[in-house]
Amino acid sequence: MQKVYTDPRIASKFAGDRMWSLAAIVVLWLLYAFVFYEVKDYAGSSEVIWALMISGGLVILFNTAAIFAMLFHLSEERDEIYGLDLHYLDLKKQ
């Protein structure tokens, strides 16, 4: 069941955080692909290339999973996380 959020700023802040998180995942994958492409010629043997592929793949897999877990947590706790942030922003404006 979808929650109804009372403050539209919460949905806006979450949408921004989600967009930047997904952009970070894309940049991460592109950087790893670029680095692997540039390094593979200097790696030497095929065993080293496989070690680089497996270790790099595990790193980006776990980082991607961590970012998705963060997004899942943010979506479940939107009101508490962003509400507190907006509360202090509103106090600062007064």
Residue pairs with C-beta under 8 A, 6 or more apart in sequence:
3 78
3 79
5 11
5 78
5 79
6 79
7 82
7 83
7 86
9 82
9 86
10 78
10 79
10 82
10 83
10 86
11 78
13 82
13 85
13 86
14 74
14 75
14 78
14 82
17 71
17 74
18 71
18 74
21 67
21 70
21 71
24 67
25 63
25 64
25 67
28 60
28 63
28 64
29 60
29 64
32 56
32 59
32 60
35 56
36 52
36 53
36 56
39 52
40 49
40 52
43 49
43 52
74 81
